[in-house]
Amino acid sequence: MNADGLTYQNQGATAQAGWSYDYGKGRVAYLSPGHMLSDLWHPSVIRLQQNALRWVMRQK
């Protein structure tokens, strides 16, 4: 739920979105964690960003 208590089709306003793709010899990752700055500071989102960066750079 968001600050107003609203949800989108009972799925909640906190649903995460993103994708990753092998593109030729490279990789692309897109993350869309939310609309508020506080969404980017959530520990799970930070971890997701770190994992995506490691995947794009082919690091363990």
Secondary structure as a PSIPRED ss2 file (coil, helix, strand):
# PSIPRED VFORMAT (PSIPRED V4.0)

   1 M C   1.000  0.000  0.000
   2 N C   1.000  0.000  0.000
   3 A C   1.000  0.000  0.000
   4 D C   1.000  0.000  0.000
   5 G C   1.000  0.000  0.000
   6 L C   1.000  0.000  0.000
   7 T C   1.000  0.000  0.000
   8 Y C   1.000  0.000  0.000
   9 Q C   1.000  0.000  0.000
  10 N C   1.000  0.000  0.000
  11 Q C   1.000  0.000  0.000
  12 G C   1.000  0.000  0.000
  13 A C   1.000  0.000  0.000
  14 T C   1.000  0.000  0.000
  15 A C   1.000  0.000  0.000
  16 Q C   1.000  0.000  0.000
  17 A E   0.000  0.000  1.000
  18 G E   0.000  0.000  1.000
  19 W E   0.000  0.000  1.000
  20 S E   0.000  0.000  1.000
  21 Y E   0.000  0.000  1.000
  22 D E   0.000  0.000  1.000
  23 Y E   0.000  0.000  1.000
  24 G C   1.000  0.000  0.000
  25 K C   1.000  0.000  0.000
  26 G E   0.000  0.000  1.000
  27 R E   0.000  0.000  1.000
  28 V E   0.000  0.000  1.000
  29 A E   0.000  0.000  1.000
  30 Y E   0.000  0.000  1.000
  31 L E   0.000  0.000  1.000
  32 S E   0.000  0.000  1.000
  33 P C   1.000  0.000  0.000
  34 G C   1.000  0.000  0.000
  35 H C   1.000  0.000  0.000
  36 M C   1.000  0.000  0.000
  37 L H   0.000  1.000  0.000
  38 S H   0.000  1.000  0.000
  39 D H   0.000  1.000  0.000
  40 L H   0.000  1.000  0.000
  41 W C   1.000  0.000  0.000
  42 H C   1.000  0.000  0.000
  43 P H   0.000  1.000  0.000
  44 S H   0.000  1.000  0.000
  45 V H   0.000  1.000  0.000
  46 I H   0.000  1.000  0.000
  47 R H   0.000  1.000  0.000
  48 L H   0.000  1.000  0.000
  49 Q H   0.000  1.000  0.000
  50 Q H   0.000  1.000  0.000
  51 N H   0.000  1.000  0.000
  52 A H   0.000  1.000  0.000
  53 L H   0.000  1.000  0.000
  54 R H   0.000  1.000  0.000
  55 W H   0.000  1.000  0.000
  56 V H   0.000  1.000  0.000
  57 M C   1.000  0.000  0.000
  58 R C   1.000  0.000  0.000
  59 Q C   1.000  0.000  0.000
  60 K C   1.000  0.000  0.000
